[in-house]
Amino acid sequence: MNNLVWFRRDLRISDNRALTAACNSGCGVNAVYVLTPQQWQQHDESAAKLAFWHACLQKLEADLATLGIGLRLLVAPSFSEVPRALLQLAKSIGATGLYFNNEYECNENARDDAVCATFATAGIKTRRCDDRVLLPPGSVLTGNSSYYTVFTPFLKAWLKKAAETDLAPLPAPKPPGAALVIEKPASAAWHCNSDWRSDLWPAGEAAAQQILQKFAAGRVGEYHQKRDFPGVNGTSLLSPYLAAGILSPRQCLAALTGGQKNWPAEGSGAWVWLSELVWRDFYAHVLVGFPRVSRGQPFKLQTKALHWNYDPEKLEKWQNGQTGFPIVDAAMRQLRQTGWMHNRLRMIAAMFLSKYLFVDWRLGEKFFMQNLLDGDLAANNGGWQWSASTGTDAVPYFRIFNPFSQSARFDPDGSFIRKFCPELAEVPTPALHDPKKLAAAVSSLKIDYPPLLVDPQKARQQVMTAFKAIGQAQ
Ligand SMILES: Cc1cc2nc3c(=O)[nH]c(=O)nc-3n(C[C@H](O)[C@H](O)[C@H](O)COP(=O)(O)OP(=O)(O)OC[C@H]3O[C@@H](n4cnc5c(N)ncnc54)[C@H](O)[C@@H]3O)c2cc1C
């Protein structure tokens, strides 16, 4: 008797519910990973992220070998070909069961339904586990059994539900077979030509655990005070690991609470960090509760009537960090150079594109996915719709971040701006946060830095008029 575990964005052996269930079933275990290159392209998975996944898969293969589990690699260009490819493999190794952890996006869910139907026809059982978030979509609902659209009541209900739920992480399973010697790793057949910043995000579960433990033992204590300052190492930097499932959110929770059921003190660094993990659950709920958001639709349907700009030149300047707004340019260059962007900057950059340039937020969402190492449909879409005022619990349309006030507040000494915009190294700090002084400094120092791409006052007026025209009275 043989079971097959299908790994996707859960590339770890500890606290992996599907793997543990398969290992505890008393049968032999085989593992499989399916490359779906065409689908990944359609989903705008970034080259850096694929390189990271590839390196993490290699680590996983070695970890699985210590459990005596061999990994096989399949190629099925798109999701529609996955059921047939998996069934063929299952039959060839005489598998009696297929185990995997759920993914909640529309296409992924439809693929998984198709796999289950195909396996059922062949008489092979399938077992789906909820593992990707702390509380799976559909488990935190309002009194009317509907999905929450506002975060704060969701958080309240989440805390209640979480207190009744076993969220303790599982240890790595016991080996179901003898350790394997891998002569030619299956993952080597995946020829991945891209790269990612491995100095910032080393691959694999052991590295992720180290980063988590270090953060939980130290920086989390000041998280509430430092998390908004991009020039400070104030956040966990764990998003690429959580997005690819190298780390589980239950492991993050356990690192915070020491495995106890009492929550951190309200307002503390640990409390605020916990609430970020709950935002992650919130957006996964939104994705499932309101599937239109993953089909390119705004959550607020009335915002469909907005006439966004489609100005390729402006879009390109934003993408290249050439807008003339130093904090926006530094943010976009951080994204391009590292595959990651600080949360405060994601809000500033997204609001700049969708409000100041009034460019369709979906173009920004796409560009982020194409460049982020942690690109995740639920969180990315949630963040973009929040910024563009089209989403659940979104920022009111008239609250528009002014990039200069934001940098004065969150990068007061300009160190972050200067790191990513080295041409501004000699510009006096006050000029980095003031358009008139900036123009004067750029001219007197003869610096090659672009003028403002838009007039902030006019941009603001345009947004207000557009939202008012569709009857958004807020
Ligand atoms: C426009 C926009 C796009 C975004 N796109 C993504 C994305 O594609 N992938 C992604 O993981 N996050 C995204 N975020 C959320 C957030 O910016 C990142 O999770 C965070 O910057 C990652 O850094 P960190 O790991 O140091 O986070 P920390 O501050 O240490 O937070 C811990 C973890 O909580 C989760 N988290 C934190 N904030 C949020 C949030 N607002 N929504 C959902 N989860 C959150 C992440 O998994 C993060 O790793 C986006 C936010 C905005 C405004």
The ligand as an SDF file (V2000), in Angstrom:
LIG
                    3D

 53 58  0  0  0  0  0  0  0  0999 V2000
   -0.3650   46.8390   -2.3700 C   0  0  0  0  0  0  0  0  0  0  0  0
    0.0440   45.7210   -1.4420 C   0  0  0  0  0  0  0  0  0  0  0  0
    0.4120   44.4920   -1.9730 C   0  0  0  0  0  0  0  0  0  0  0  0
    0.7800   43.4390   -1.1210 C   0  0  0  0  0  0  0  0  0  0  0  0
    1.1230   42.2230   -1.6810 N   0  0  0  0  0  0  0  0  0  0  0  0
    1.4380   41.1930   -0.8730 C   0  0  0  0  0  0  0  0  0  0  0  0
    1.7670   39.9190   -1.4210 C   0  0  0  0  0  0  0  0  0  0  0  0
    1.7260   39.7020   -2.6390 O   0  0  0  0  0  0  0  0  0  0  0  0
    2.1320   38.9300   -0.5660 N   0  0  0  0  0  0  0  0  0  0  0  0
    2.1730   39.1150    0.7970 C   0  0  0  0  0  0  0  0  0  0  0  0
    2.5140   38.1660    1.5270 O   0  0  0  0  0  0  0  0  0  0  0  0
    1.8320   40.2980    1.3350 N   0  0  0  0  0  0  0  0  0  0  0  0
    1.4870   41.3380    0.5580 C   0  0  0  0  0  0  0  0  0  0  0  0
    1.1690   42.5390    1.1120 N   0  0  0  0  0  0  0  0  0  0  0  0
    1.1130   42.6630    2.5820 C   0  0  0  0  0  0  0  0  0  0  0  0
    2.4270   43.1170    3.2510 C   0  0  0  0  0  0  0  0  0  0  0  0
    2.9370   44.2440    2.6120 O   0  0  0  0  0  0  0  0  0  0  0  0
    3.5120   42.0280    3.2750 C   0  0  0  0  0  0  0  0  0  0  0  0
    2.9740   40.8260    3.7650 O   0  0  0  0  0  0  0  0  0  0  0  0
    4.6580   42.4340    4.1880 C   0  0  0  0  0  0  0  0  0  0  0  0
    5.2400   43.6360    3.7450 O   0  0  0  0  0  0  0  0  0  0  0  0
    5.7020   41.3300    4.2110 C   0  0  0  0  0  0  0  0  0  0  0  0
    6.8030   41.6840    4.9900 O   0  0  0  0  0  0  0  0  0  0  0  0
    7.1290   40.9190    6.3440 P   0  0  0  0  0  0  0  0  0  0  0  0
    7.1720   39.4580    6.1050 O   0  0  0  0  0  0  0  0  0  0  0  0
    8.3230   41.5480    6.9500 O   0  0  0  0  0  0  0  0  0  0  0  0
    5.8140   41.2340    7.1740 O   0  0  0  0  0  0  0  0  0  0  0  0
    5.5090   41.3300    8.7280 P   0  0  0  0  0  0  0  0  0  0  0  0
    5.1540   42.7360    9.0030 O   0  0  0  0  0  0  0  0  0  0  0  0
    6.5670   40.7260    9.5420 O   0  0  0  0  0  0  0  0  0  0  0  0
    4.1620   40.4790    8.8550 O   0  0  0  0  0  0  0  0  0  0  0  0
    4.1760   39.0550    9.0930 C   0  0  0  0  0  0  0  0  0  0  0  0
    3.4170   38.3370    8.0190 C   0  0  0  0  0  0  0  0  0  0  0  0
    2.0390   38.6790    8.0710 O   0  0  0  0  0  0  0  0  0  0  0  0
    1.5050   38.6780    6.7460 C   0  0  0  0  0  0  0  0  0  0  0  0
    1.0160   40.0250    6.4500 N   0  0  0  0  0  0  0  0  0  0  0  0
    1.5060   41.1930    6.9110 C   0  0  0  0  0  0  0  0  0  0  0  0
    0.7680   42.2300    6.4630 N   0  0  0  0  0  0  0  0  0  0  0  0
   -0.2150   41.6920    5.6990 C   0  0  0  0  0  0  0  0  0  0  0  0
   -1.3000   42.2280    4.9630 C   0  0  0  0  0  0  0  0  0  0  0  0
   -1.5550   43.5480    4.9260 N   0  0  0  0  0  0  0  0  0  0  0  0
   -2.0920   41.3830    4.2730 N   0  0  0  0  0  0  0  0  0  0  0  0
   -1.8800   40.0560    4.3040 C   0  0  0  0  0  0  0  0  0  0  0  0
   -0.8680   39.4890    4.9890 N   0  0  0  0  0  0  0  0  0  0  0  0
   -0.0600   40.2840    5.6780 C   0  0  0  0  0  0  0  0  0  0  0  0
    2.6350   38.2870    5.8080 C   0  0  0  0  0  0  0  0  0  0  0  0
    2.5590   36.9150    5.5620 O   0  0  0  0  0  0  0  0  0  0  0  0
    3.8700   38.6580    6.6190 C   0  0  0  0  0  0  0  0  0  0  0  0
    5.0080   37.8990    6.2660 O   0  0  0  0  0  0  0  0  0  0  0  0
    0.7810   43.6160    0.2830 C   0  0  0  0  0  0  0  0  0  0  0  0
    0.4040   44.8650    0.8080 C   0  0  0  0  0  0  0  0  0  0  0  0
    0.0430   45.9010   -0.0470 C   0  0  0  0  0  0  0  0  0  0  0  0
   -0.3640   47.2180    0.5480 C   0  0  0  0  0  0  0  0  0  0  0  0
  1  2  1  0
  2  3  1  0
  2 52  2  0
  3  4  2  0
  4  5  1  0
  4 50  1  0
  5  6  2  0
  6  7  1  0
  6 13  1  0
  7  8  2  0
  7  9  1  0
  9 10  1  0
 10 11  2  0
 10 12  1  0
 12 13  2  0
 13 14  1  0
 14 15  1  0
 14 50  1  0
 15 16  1  0
 16 17  1  0
 16 18  1  0
 18 19  1  0
 18 20  1  0
 20 21  1  0
 20 22  1  0
 22 23  1  0
 23 24  1  0
 24 25  2  0
 24 26  1  0
 24 27  1  0
 27 28  1  0
 28 29  2  0
 28 30  1  0
 28 31  1  0
 31 32  1  0
 32 33  1  0
 33 34  1  0
 33 48  1  0
 34 35  1  0
 35 36  1  0
 35 46  1  0
 36 37  1  0
 36 45  1  0
 37 38  2  0
 38 39  1  0
 39 40  1  0
 39 45  2  0
 40 41  1  0
 40 42  2  0
 42 43  1  0
 43 44  2  0
 44 45  1  0
 46 47  1  0
 46 48  1  0
 48 49  1  0
 50 51  2  0
 51 52  1  0
 52 53  1  0
M  END
$$$$
